[in-house]
Amino acid sequence: MIRNYFKTAWRNLWKNKSYSFINVIGLAIGLAAVFIIALWVQHQFRYDNFYSHQDDLYKVRLKTTGADNEVYVGDITSAPIAPYFEQEYPEVASAARMYWSSDALLAFKDKSVKSQGNEVDPSFLNIFNFPVLQGAGADALAGTHHIVLTKSLAKSLFGNEYPIDKVIVLDNDQPYKVTAVLDDLPSYTDFNFSYLIPLSNTDTYGTNWRTNTYYTFVRLKSGTNIQAFNEKIENLIAKNSKESANNQAFLFPMAKQYLYTRFEQGKAVGGKIDEVRLVAVIGIFILAIAAFNFVNLSTARGQKRAKEVGVRKVIGASRITLIKQFLLESIMLSTFAGVVALLLICFMPPLLGSLLPFDVRFEAGDLTIWSTFVAFILLTGVFAGLYPAFFLSGFAVSKTLKGGSLTKKAGFNFREVLVVLQFCIALVLIISTIVIRTQIQHTQDRNTGYDKAQLIEIPLEGDAPAHYEAIRSELLQHRSVASVARTGWSITIDGSSAGGDFSWEGATPEQTANTYFRLYRAEDNLVKTVGLNLIDGRDLDYIRLPSDSASILLNQAAIKAMGLKNPVGQTIKWNEKTYTIVGVIDDFIIGSPYDQVRPMLIYTSKYYMANMLVKINTQAGVKSSLTAIENVLKKFNPTYPFDFKFVDQRFAEKFNDQQQTAQLTFIFSALAIAISCLGLFGLIAFIAETRIKEIGIRKVLGASVWGIVMMLSKDFVKLVVLALFIASPMAWWAMDNWLADFTYRIELAWWMFASAGFGAVLMTMLTVSGQALRAATNNPIDSLRDE
């Protein structure tokens, strides 16, 4: 009996090859897309969520209340916090600091490699149990000149030699002994080091609670109540530093560091998790569209088999037999779609590698994904077979053998509802794509406040800092270089901030306590090199005016927050030192381009000036200019490779997350429309086939080809227009909530919805009209022939 079921099912599927093909391909595309999305979502949730004692690992964060009563959250902490945790709180098993990432040149014999690493406390390797392949484990950083390498870096330096106890030279200066080799970091971690060395500047900041310099990580003892512990530590900074009394510490789980980066009033409300949720919802939408498509075509074909049902009943088939037959055919079809989907999964990532903003890695041994995949195939098959199985098998024999429609037309039928739902989902995705891309373009067009064109940044490393004056002098002699400036870090990075310990004449207690400045270090020529708008006063000139060590520049946002009038010449006290305001610049973007510009203070320093800005002469060729600059750098710093980055490229990287979201919505909204149109193609072909005699009669009676095409197409166009009216308020609500996260944002406009609707209607007309035209141009003699 079972064999007969399979044989009959196969014959029916083969007999209707075109419909079976459309059904299989539509569902397979949907399944493949959802499978890829599921792999990516799983990858995102694995970020820093794979360590032992995972539930006890935390990162220290600080909450600061600003003058506007907004609570700002940062993850840079002061040096004493880590040892204080270990000494004062018995709940803490271990604490460790990490200094910011930096590039260094590592040399062994005649081989040198430039790589990125961090300075950390030795206890860092106790907290995070990265797999140790060779050498010591948790005590690898016990010595002041010990170094830990990753497998790839060790391979680059030593080849196949055993690396343990070999000595390498860091930045042509300090020798370090290799004590351990770690496995390469997985792709699902926010750490990005290739080497680790012990912290070297703890004496400088060891007792300073006001200067935030490190990331601090904590491992609590198992069973610690994190809520109670956070209440216990929230005032520890105020207890140790009156100047920093406005800062409150709290522990945030490591497993959430990557996904939750956006805070409101001190509470985590979003970040990367928003994109993950969006992609997951898109996956569900794609899945729904594919399933609706599958069900629609299956039910359409099921009604045409009404006579078959009647004949089967006449010759003795029971209703349960018919139900089994229809369900088996549907499950077979969905199984074929699953097989095709697996083939697509193998080929889609390579084909879409340049389009997909993430890597897809399929782990064949993941039983969760396999079980979910098989379950969905079976459920889709059963759901799609329910209509013909239970509805058609329930009709009386006399009714099924008469032919004609088995249901009365009343409002919308089941297939039309599914078509509307399909296009509702597709239109929401299309509108979302338009809004996201418009928001990104709006922000990219925002005036940054400085000139990014032909501006490059070069890290000052190795011997370059010691020879900076000579480098600067030679560069300025070249016609290809217009200006040079030395700064603390990139002009595109929101490096550090400070507040609570500033005072100035006329300041209220609230202003001195709650005014926080973004800090930036620059030596001279910053205004000219970057192209800032100097509103009043002059630029800093520490090279020619050593007295500028006590001079500062402020932006307009700072002047406004401080309530200053005629600011140039006035003084401001910061950390027991008095600074004179020598210039006021227009606001410029250094942090997120989506946020308002905050108060900024630019000062000079002879320490930690690690970045050089070079403005290339627009009349000189870029290639020849870079060659000239490289020659100068190589002359004074020969062992280091020439490393540079265009500022406009760095600024463009700020849009990566939003560009990724836009790319995802575009790709999958295109898939949604493709699957929906594929379903329409199958439905119009079915309708044309069932109305073939009607079309023939209408042509005999004088109906035009265009009239018949419009007759067959208009019902589908109406459904798409109805879907637009339903989808528009849904898309408006979703996108308005998405835009609410941006201070600098667009307003939703009617044309975004109209464009999506026009595109959907156009795609529908192209899809439906082609099949309708084919039916309308058939010879009516063939249509009306009965034999």
C-alpha positions in Angstrom: 0.0 0.0 0.0 2.7 2.5 0.9 4.6 1.6 -2.3 1.4 2.4 -4.2 1.1 5.8 -2.4 4.6 6.7 -3.4 4.1 5.5 -7.0 0.9 7.5 -7.4 2.4 10.6 -5.8 5.4 10.5 -8.1 3.2 10.1 -11.2 1.1 13.2 -10.2 4.2 15.3 -9.5 5.8 14.2 -12.8 2.6 14.8 -14.8 2.5 18.4 -13.6 6.2 19.1 -14.0 6.0 22.9 -14.4 3.9 23.4 -11.3 6.1 21.0 -9.3 9.2 22.8 -10.5 7.9 26.2 -9.5 6.8 24.9 -6.1 10.1 23.2 -5.4 12.2 26.2 -6.5 10.2 28.8 -4.6 10.3 26.8 -1.3 14.0 25.8 -1.9 15.1 29.4 -2.3 13.2 30.4 0.9 14.6 27.5 2.8 18.2 28.2 1.7 17.9 31.9 2.6 16.5 31.1 6.0 19.1 28.4 6.7 21.9 30.9 5.9 20.3 33.5 8.1 20.0 30.9 10.9 23.7 30.1 10.7 24.6 33.8 10.9 22.2 34.5 13.9 23.7 31.5 15.7 27.2 32.9 15.0 26.3 36.3 16.5 25.0 34.7 19.7 28.2 32.8 20.1 30.3 36.0 20.4 32.4 35.9 23.6 30.0 33.2 24.9 32.3 30.2 24.7 34.6 30.5 27.7 34.4 28.2 30.8 32.8 30.0 33.7 31.0 32.0 31.1 28.2 33.0 33.5 30.7 34.5 35.9 32.6 36.7 33.4 31.9 40.5 33.3 33.3 43.7 31.9 33.4 46.8 34.2 31.4 49.8 32.8 30.9 53.3 34.1 27.7 55.4 34.2 28.1 59.1 34.1 25.2 61.6 34.5 25.7 64.7 32.2 24.5 68.3 32.6 21.4 67.4 30.6 20.6 64.6 33.1 21.4 62.1 30.4 23.2 59.0 31.7 26.2 58.1 29.5 27.8 54.6 29.6 31.4 53.9 28.8 33.8 50.9 29.1 37.1 52.7 29.8 38.0 52.6 33.5 40.8 53.8 35.7 43.8 51.8 36.7 43.0 51.2 40.4 39.7 49.5 39.8 41.0 46.0 39.0 43.3 45.6 42.1 40.6 47.2 44.3 38.1 44.6 43.2 40.4 41.8 44.1 41.4 43.3 47.5 38.0 44.6 48.7 35.4 42.2 47.4 35.5 38.5 48.4 32.9 37.8 45.6 35.7 38.5 43.0 37.7 35.5 41.9 40.0 37.5 39.6 40.2 40.9 37.9 42.4 42.1 35.0 43.1 45.2 33.0 43.7 45.5 29.2 45.3 48.5 27.5 44.1 49.6 24.1 45.1 47.7 21.1 48.3 48.8 19.3 50.3 47.7 16.3 53.9 46.6 16.9 56.8 45.3 14.9 58.0 41.8 16.2 61.4 40.7 15.0 63.2 37.4 15.2 66.6 37.1 13.6 66.1 38.5 10.1 62.3 38.2 10.0 59.9 40.9 11.2 56.1 41.0 11.3 53.8 43.8 12.1 50.9 42.7 14.2 48.2 43.9 16.6 48.3 43.1 20.3 47.5 44.3 23.9 49.1 44.9 27.2 47.2 43.0 29.9 47.5 42.0 33.5 48.9 38.4 34.0 45.6 37.4 35.5 43.9 38.0 32.1 44.8 34.4 31.0 43.2 33.1 34.2 39.9 34.9 33.4 39.7 33.9 29.8 40.8 30.4 29.1 42.0 30.6 25.5 43.3 27.2 24.3 47.0 26.9 25.0 48.8 24.9 22.3 52.4 25.2 23.6 54.2 26.4 26.7 52.9 27.8 30.0 49.2 28.3 30.7 47.8 30.8 33.2 51.3 31.9 34.3 52.6 32.7 30.8 52.7 36.5 31.6 54.2 36.3 35.0 57.5 37.9 33.9 57.8 41.5 32.9 59.3 40.6 29.5 57.2 37.6 28.7 55.1 37.4 25.5 52.2 35.2 24.4 51.6 34.6 20.7 48.8 33.2 18.7 49.4 30.2 16.4 49.4 32.2 13.2 51.8 34.9 14.5 54.2 32.2 15.8 54.1 30.5 12.5 54.9 33.7 10.7 57.9 34.4 12.9 59.3 30.9 13.5 58.0 28.8 10.8 58.1 25.2 12.0 60.6 25.9 14.8 59.6 25.3 18.4 58.8 28.9 19.6 58.9 28.5 23.4 61.7 30.4 25.2 62.8 32.0 22.0 63.5 35.8 22.3 61.9 38.3 19.9 62.4 42.1 19.8 59.3 44.3 20.1 59.4 47.7 18.2 63.2 47.5 17.7 63.5 48.1 21.5 62.6 45.6 24.1 63.4 41.8 24.1 60.6 39.5 25.0 60.7 35.7 25.7 57.9 33.6 24.2 56.3 31.7 27.0 53.1 30.3 25.4 51.3 29.9 22.0 47.5 30.2 22.0 45.2 28.9 19.3 44.0 31.5 16.9 41.1 33.5 18.1 37.7 32.3 16.8 35.7 34.6 14.5 33.1 35.0 17.2 35.1 37.1 19.7 35.5 40.9 20.1 39.2 40.4 21.1 41.5 40.9 18.1 45.0 40.4 19.5 47.8 38.4 18.0 50.1 38.8 20.9 49.9 39.7 24.7 52.5 41.3 26.9 52.3 42.4 30.6 51.2 45.9 31.4 54.1 48.3 31.4 52.7 51.7 32.6 50.7 50.7 35.8 53.0 52.9 37.9 51.9 56.0 35.9 48.2 55.5 36.5 48.2 53.1 39.4 46.5 55.3 42.0 44.7 57.7 39.7 41.0 57.2 39.9 40.2 60.2 37.6 42.0 59.1 34.4 40.2 56.3 32.5 42.7 54.3 30.5 41.9 50.6 30.6 39.3 48.0 29.9 38.7 46.0 33.1 37.4 42.4 33.2 36.2 40.5 36.3 35.5 36.9 37.1 33.1 36.5 40.0 32.9 33.4 42.2 30.1 31.0 41.1 26.7 31.8 42.7 27.3 35.5 43.2 24.1 37.5 42.8 25.1 40.1 40.1 22.3 42.5 41.0 23.2 42.6 44.6 26.9 43.0 43.7 26.3 45.9 41.3 24.4 47.7 44.1 27.4 47.1 46.3 29.9 48.6 43.9 28.0 51.5 42.4 29.6 54.1 44.7 33.1 52.7 44.9 34.5 55.5 42.6 33.0 58.3 44.6 34.4 56.6 47.7 37.9 56.9 46.3 37.8 60.1 44.3 35.7 63.1 45.1 36.4 64.6 41.7 34.9 61.5 40.0 31.9 61.3 42.3 29.6 61.5 39.3 30.8 58.1 38.0 29.2 54.8 39.0 30.6 51.4 38.3 28.7 48.3 37.3 29.5 44.9 35.8 28.1 43.9 32.5 28.0 40.3 31.2 30.7 39.4 28.7 28.2 37.3 26.7 26.3 40.6 26.0 29.3 42.9 25.2 29.0 42.3 21.5 25.3 42.4 21.1 24.4 45.2 23.5 26.4 48.4 22.8 23.6 51.0 23.0 22.5 52.3 26.4 19.7 54.6 27.5 19.8 56.1 31.0 22.4 53.5 32.0 20.4 50.5 30.8 21.3 48.3 27.8 18.6 48.7 25.2 20.2 47.6 21.9 23.1 47.6 19.5 24.1 44.7 17.3 21.2 42.8 18.8 18.8 45.0 16.9 20.4 43.9 13.6 20.3 40.3 14.7 16.6 40.6 15.5 16.0 42.4 12.2 17.7 39.6 10.2 15.9 36.9 12.2 12.5 38.6 11.5 13.5 38.9 7.8 14.3 35.2 7.9 10.8 34.4 9.3 9.2 36.6 6.6 11.1 34.9 3.9 10.1 31.5 5.3 6.4 32.7 5.5 6.5 33.9 1.9 7.9 30.6 0.7 5.4 28.6 2.7 2.5 30.7 1.5 3.7 30.3 -2.0 4.0 26.6 -1.6 0.5 26.3 0.0 -1.1 28.5 -2.6 0.2 26.5 -5.6 -0.6 23.2 -3.9 -4.2 24.2 -3.1 -4.7 25.6 -6.6 -3.6 22.3 -8.2 -5.6 20.4 -5.6 -8.9 21.9 -6.7 -8.3 20.8 -10.3 -8.0 17.3 -9.1 -11.6 17.3 -7.8 -12.7 14.8 -10.5 -9.9 12.5 -9.6 -11.2 12.5 -6.0 -14.7 11.7 -7.2 -13.5 8.8 -9.4 -11.4 7.4 -6.6 -14.4 7.5 -4.2 -16.6 5.8 -6.8 -14.2 2.9 -7.1 -14.1 2.5 -3.3 -11.3 4.8 -1.9 -12.0 5.9 1.6 -11.5 9.5 2.8 -8.6 8.5 5.0 -6.9 6.9 1.9 -7.3 10.2 0.0 -5.9 12.2 2.9 -2.8 10.0 3.1 -2.3 10.3 -0.6 -2.5 14.1 -0.7 -0.3 14.5 2.4 2.3 12.2 1.0 2.5 14.1 -2.3 2.9 17.4 -0.4 5.6 16.0 1.9 7.4 14.5 -1.1 7.4 17.9 -2.8 8.6 19.7 0.3 11.4 17.1 0.7 12.5 17.7 -2.9 12.6 21.4 -2.0 14.7 20.6 1.0 17.3 18.7 -1.1 17.5 21.6 -3.6 17.8 24.0 -0.7 20.8 22.1 0.6 22.5 22.3 -2.8 21.7 26.0 -2.9 23.3 26.4 0.5 26.5 25.0 -0.8 26.6 27.4 -3.8 24.9 30.5 -2.5 27.7 31.8 -0.2 30.4 31.6 -2.9 28.0 33.2 -5.4 26.8 35.9 -3.0 30.1 36.3 -1.2 30.5 39.9 -2.4 26.9 40.7 -1.5 26.4 39.0 1.8 27.9 41.1 4.7 28.9 38.0 6.7 30.6 34.7 6.4 28.5 31.5 6.4 30.0 28.4 7.9 27.9 25.3 7.9 28.8 22.8 10.7 27.4 19.5 9.4 27.4 18.0 13.0 25.0 20.6 14.4 22.0 18.5 15.3 19.9 21.5 16.3 20.0 23.1 12.8 19.4 19.7 11.2 16.4 18.8 13.3 14.9 22.3 12.8 15.5 22.0 9.0 13.8 18.6 8.8 10.9 19.6 11.1 10.1 22.6 8.9 10.2 20.5 5.7 7.7 18.1 7.2 5.5 20.8 8.7 5.4 22.7 5.4 4.5 19.5 3.5 1.7 18.6 6.0 0.3 22.2 6.0 0.3 22.5 2.2 -1.5 19.2 1.9 -4.2 20.0 4.4 -6.5 21.7 1.9 -6.7 19.0 -0.8 -6.5 16.3 1.9 -9.3 17.4 4.2 -11.3 19.8 2.1 -11.6 18.1 -1.3 -11.9 14.6 0.2 -14.9 15.7 2.1 -17.1 16.6 -1.0 -19.8 14.4 -2.2 -19.1 12.3 -5.3 -21.9 13.8 -7.3 -20.5 17.4 -6.7 -16.9 16.6 -7.7 -17.9 14.7 -10.9 -20.0 17.6 -12.1 -16.9 19.8 -12.6 -16.9 23.6 -12.2 -16.0 25.5 -9.0 -16.4 23.7 -5.7 -16.6 26.9 -3.7 -18.6 30.0 -4.0 -16.9 33.3 -4.6 -17.5 35.4 -1.4 -15.1 38.1 -0.6 -11.6 36.8 -0.8 -10.7 33.2 -1.2 -7.9 31.4 0.6 -5.4 31.8 -2.2 -6.0 35.6 -2.5 -5.5 36.0 1.2 -2.1 34.2 0.9 -1.1 36.4 -2.1 -1.9 39.6 -0.1 0.1 38.3 2.9 3.0 37.5 0.6 3.1 41.0 -0.9 2.5 42.6 2.5 5.7 41.1 3.8 7.6 41.8 0.6 6.5 45.5 0.6 7.5 46.0 4.3 11.0 44.7 3.4 11.2 47.0 0.3 10.0 50.1 2.2 12.5 49.3 4.9 15.3 49.0 2.4 14.4 52.4 0.9 14.2 54.1 4.4 17.5 52.6 5.6 19.4 53.6 2.5 17.9 57.1 2.6 19.0 57.5 6.2 22.5 56.3 5.5 22.8 58.7 2.5 21.4 61.5 4.6 24.1 61.0 7.3 26.8 60.6 4.7 25.8 63.9 3.2 26.1 65.6 6.6 28.7 68.3 6.9 31.6 66.7 8.9 33.0 70.1 9.8 36.4 69.3 8.1 37.8 68.4 4.7 38.4 64.7 4.3 39.6 64.8 0.7 43.3 64.0 0.1 43.9 63.7 3.9 45.8 60.7 5.1 46.8 59.4 8.6 50.1 57.7 9.3 50.9 56.0 12.6 54.1 57.3 14.3 55.9 54.2 15.4 59.3 52.8 15.8 61.9 55.5 15.2 59.4 57.9 13.7 58.4 59.8 16.9 62.1 60.6 17.7 62.6 62.0 14.2 59.3 63.7 13.8 60.7 67.2 13.4 63.0 66.0 10.5 60.2 64.0 8.9 57.8 67.0 9.1 60.4 69.3 7.7 61.2 67.1 4.7 57.6 66.4 3.9 56.8 70.1 3.8 59.6 70.6 1.2 57.7 68.3 -1.2 55.2 70.0 -3.6 52.9 67.0 -3.0 52.4 67.8 0.7 50.3 70.9 1.6 50.3 70.5 5.4 51.3 68.2 8.3 50.0 67.9 11.9 50.8 65.5 14.7 47.9 64.3 16.9 47.2 61.8 19.7 45.0 59.5 17.6 42.9 59.4 14.5 40.7 62.3 13.7 37.8 59.9 13.2 38.0 58.2 16.6 36.2 59.3 19.7 39.1 58.5 21.9 38.5 59.7 25.4 36.5 62.1 27.5 36.7 63.8 30.9 34.4 65.7 33.2 33.7 66.7 36.8 37.0 68.3 37.4 36.8 71.4 35.1 36.1 74.9 36.4 36.0 78.3 34.9 34.9 81.8 35.8 31.1 82.1 36.1 30.5 78.4 36.1 27.7 77.1 38.3 28.2 74.0 40.5 25.9 72.0 38.1 28.1 73.0 35.1 31.4 72.1 36.7 29.9 68.7 37.9 28.1 67.8 34.7 30.0 69.2 31.8 31.9 66.5 30.0 34.4 67.1 27.2 35.5 65.0 24.3 39.3 65.2 24.5 41.7 65.4 21.5 45.5 66.0 21.5 47.1 68.0 18.7 50.5 69.7 18.3 50.2 72.4 15.6 48.6 73.1 12.2 45.5 71.1 13.0 43.1 73.7 11.7 45.0 74.1 8.4 45.7 70.4 7.9 42.2 69.1 8.6 40.4 72.1 7.2 38.5 73.1 10.4 36.5 76.4 10.4 38.3 78.7 12.9 35.6 81.0 14.2 37.7 83.1 16.6 41.3 83.2 17.8 44.1 81.1 16.4 45.3 77.5 16.1 47.6 75.7 18.5 51.3 76.0 17.7 53.2 73.9 20.3 56.3 73.6 18.1 57.0 77.3 17.8 55.2 78.3 21.0 56.1 76.0 23.9 53.8 78.1 26.1 50.9 76.5 24.1 51.3 73.5 26.5 48.8 75.5 28.5 46.6 76.5 25.6 43.4 74.9 24.3 40.9 75.0 21.5 37.1 74.6 22.2 34.3 73.9 19.8 31.0 75.8 19.7 29.2 73.0 21.6 31.7 73.5 24.5 31.2 77.3 24.4 27.5 76.9 24.6 27.6 74.3 27.4 29.9 76.5 29.4 27.9 79.6 28.8 30.9 81.7 27.7 30.9 85.0 26.0 34.0 86.3 24.2 35.8 83.0 25.2 39.2 83.7 23.6 41.6 84.7 26.4 39.6 83.2 29.2 41.0 80.4 31.3 39.7 77.0 32.4 41.1 74.9 35.2 41.5 71.2 34.7 43.3 68.8 37.1 44.9 71.6 39.0 46.3 73.1 35.8 45.1 76.4 34.2 44.6 76.5 30.4 44.0 79.5 28.2 41.4 79.4 25.4 43.3 80.6 22.3 40.7 79.6 19.7 37.2 78.6 18.9 36.4 76.2 16.1 33.2 75.2 14.5 31.7 71.8 15.5 33.0 68.8 13.6 32.2 65.1 13.8 34.7 62.9 15.6 32.3 60.3 17.1 29.3 58.8 15.6 28.0 60.7 12.6 24.4 59.8 13.7 24.8 61.7 17.0 24.9 65.4 18.0 28.3 67.0 18.4 29.3 67.1 22.0 31.6 69.7 23.7 35.2 69.2 22.7 38.5 70.3 24.2 41.7 70.1 22.1 45.0 70.4 24.0 48.7 69.9 23.4 50.9 67.2 24.8 54.4 65.9 24.3 53.3 62.3 25.3 51.4 59.7 23.3 51.4 61.6 20.1 51.0 58.6 17.9 49.3 59.9 14.7 50.4 62.1 11.8 47.9 63.8 9.5 49.2 64.7 6.1 47.2 66.9 3.6 48.2 66.0 0.1 48.3 68.8 -2.5 45.3 68.4 -4.7 47.4 69.5 -7.8 49.8 66.6 -7.3 49.0 63.0 -8.2 48.0 60.8 -5.4 50.3 57.9 -6.4 53.4 60.1 -6.7 52.5 61.9 -3.5 52.3 58.6 -1.6 55.6 57.5 -3.0 57.3 60.7 -1.9 55.8 60.4 1.6 56.8 56.7 1.8 60.4 57.6 0.9 60.7 60.1 3.7 59.2 57.7 6.3 61.5 54.9 5.1 64.5 57.2 5.4 63.9 57.7 9.2 62.1 54.5 10.0 63.4 51.9 7.7 62.4 48.7 9.6 58.7 49.5 9.6 56.4 49.1 6.6 54.7 52.3 5.2 51.3 52.2 6.8 48.6 54.8 6.0 44.9 55.3 5.6 42.8 57.9 3.9 40.6 59.7 6.4 37.6 59.5 4.1 37.9 55.7 4.1 38.1 55.7 7.9 35.0 57.9 8.0 33.2 55.6 5.6 33.8 52.7 8.0 31.5 54.4 10.5 28.6 53.4 8.3 29.5 49.7 8.1 26.9 48.5 10.5 24.1 50.4 8.8 25.3 49.5 5.4 25.2 45.9 6.4 21.6 46.3 7.6 20.7 48.0 4.3 22.5 45.2 2.3 20.7 42.5 4.2 17.2 44.0 3.7 17.9 44.6 0.0 19.1 41.1 -0.7 16.2 39.4 1.2 13.5 41.8 0.0 14.7 41.0 -3.5 14.3 37.3 -2.7 10.9 37.9 -1.2 9.7 39.6 -4.4 11.2 36.9 -6.5 9.5 34.1 -4.6 6.2 36.0 -4.6 6.4 36.6 -8.4 7.3 33.0 -8.9 4.1 32.1 -7.1 2.1 34.5 -9.2 3.6 33.0 -12.3 2.3 29.6 -11.3 -1.1 30.9 -10.3 -1.8 32.8 -13.5 -0.7 29.8 -15.5 -3.1 27.7 -13.5 -6.0 30.2 -13.9 -5.3 30.6 -17.6 -5.5 26.8 -17.9 -8.7 26.5 -16.0 -10.3 29.3 -18.0 -9.0 28.2 -21.4 -12.5 27.6 -22.9 -13.7 31.0 -21.6 -10.7 32.7 -23.2 -11.4 30.9 -26.5 -15.1 31.9 -26.5 -14.2 35.6 -25.7 -11.8 35.6 -28.6 -14.4 34.2 -31.0 -16.8 36.8 -29.8 -14.3 39.6 -30.6 -12.4 40.2 -27.4 -9.0 41.7 -28.0 -5.7 40.2 -26.8 -5.1 43.3 -24.6 -8.6 43.0 -23.1 -8.0 39.3 -22.2 -4.6 40.2 -20.7 -6.2 42.9 -18.6 -9.0 40.6 -17.5 -6.5 38.0 -16.3 -4.1 40.6 -14.7 -6.3 43.1 -13.0 -7.3 40.8 -10.0 -3.7 40.3 -9.1 -2.8 44.0 -9.4 -5.7 44.8 -7.1 -4.3 42.3 -4.5 -0.9 43.9 -4.7 -2.4 47.4 -4.2 -4.4 46.1 -1.3 -1.2 44.7 0.2 0.5 48.1 -0.2 -2.3 49.8 1.9 -1.9 47.1 4.6 1.9 47.1 4.5 2.4 50.9 4.6 1.3 51.5 8.2 3.2 48.4 9.4 6.4 49.6 7.6 5.9 53.2 8.9 5.6 52.0 12.5 8.7 49.7 12.2 10.9 52.3 10.5 9.8 55.1 12.8 11.0 53.0 15.7 14.2 52.2 13.9 14.9 55.9 13.2 14.2 56.8 16.8 17.6 55.5 17.7 19.3 58.3 15.6 19.6 61.9 16.8 20.4 63.0 13.3 17.7 61.4 11.2 15.4 61.7 8.2 11.6 62.0 8.2 9.5 59.4 6.6 8.0 60.6 3.3 5.2 59.5 1.1 7.5 58.8 -1.9 9.2 55.9 0.0 5.9 54.0 0.2 4.8 55.1 -3.3 8.1 53.9 -4.8 7.8 50.5 -3.2 4.2 50.1 -4.3 5.0 51.2 -7.9 7.9 48.7 -8.0 5.7 45.9 -6.7 2.9 46.6 -9.1 5.4 46.8 -12.0 6.9 43.4 -11.1 3.4 42.0 -10.8 2.4 43.3 -14.2 5.5 41.9 -15.8 5.1 38.5 -14.2 1.3 38.1 -14.8 1.1 39.8 -18.2 3.6 37.5 -19.8 1.6 34.4 -18.9 -1.7 36.2 -19.7 -0.4 37.3 -23.1 0.6 33.7 -23.8 -2.9 32.4 -23.0 -4.6 35.2 -24.9 -2.7 34.6 -28.1 -3.5 30.8 -28.2 -5.6 29.7 -31.2 -9.3 29.6 -30.0 -9.9 26.4 -32.1 -7.4 24.6 -29.9 -9.0 26.0 -26.8 -12.6 25.0 -27.7 -11.8 21.5 -29.0 -13.3 18.9 -26.7 -11.9 15.7 -28.1 
